[in-house]
């Protein structure tokens, strides 16, 4: 799945940046090597563990509250030994880059986790189709083609969205119980 690949790619980039920024920090290198191994074996587990562990801290991260680094017991931050190097001497540019990576990972992870797989696949397919059509054209895309593509995408997404709520209604006994309440 392209979205999962995007998540692990951003995580890889984040960890590489951390290794380069803090080359003396051995824990970052150890964590990165573990990440690479898990990425080959089970990339979905990386997403699931990150999202499970980060959830209690999302508001701290989105508000760029340094308590996340200094006071929290977040597994990833402990493994990267963040408390050691998150000091007033750390540049604002570096801090902002770290916040940006974390927010991007949260956004991607939330999207991947909350959008049904079939809808996500359809969105990815349409996006790839759009990208390939746009790459092939050095001129502006024909407005009729663009409207046709967007219309088709809306139909597919609308159809999938209408199907999504029906999925839990497989058991008739549950729907009868909910009607009697």
Residue pairs with C-beta under 8 A, 6 or more apart in sequence:
1 112
1 117
1 120
1 121
1 124
2 124
2 128
3 108
3 111
3 112
3 120
3 124
4 43
4 44
4 47
4 112
5 43
6 108
7 43
7 46
7 47
7 105
7 108
7 109
7 112
8 39
8 43
8 46
8 47
10 101
10 104
10 105
10 108
11 35
11 46
11 50
11 105
12 35
12 36
12 39
13 101
14 98
14 101
14 102
14 105
15 28
15 31
15 32
15 35
16 32
17 97
17 101
18 25
18 28
18 32
18 80
18 98
19 25
19 28
19 29
19 32
21 94
22 28
22 85
25 80
25 81
25 84
25 85
27 79
27 80
27 81
28 80
28 81
30 79
31 76
31 79
31 80
35 46
38 45
38 46
39 46
47 109
47 112
47 113
49 75
50 76
50 105
50 109
51 106
51 109
51 110
51 113
53 74
53 75
53 76
54 61
54 74
54 76
54 102
54 105
54 106
54 109
57 68
57 72
57 74
58 106
59 65
60 67
60 68
60 72
61 68
61 99
61 102
61 103
61 106
62 103
62 106
64 99
66 86
68 74
68 77
69 77
69 82
69 83
69 86
70 83
70 86
77 83
86 95
111 120
112 120
115 123
116 160
116 164
116 167
118 160
119 157
119 160
119 161
119 164
122 156
122 157
122 160
123 157
126 149
126 152
126 153
126 156
129 149
130 149
133 141
133 145
133 149
134 141
168 174
169 175
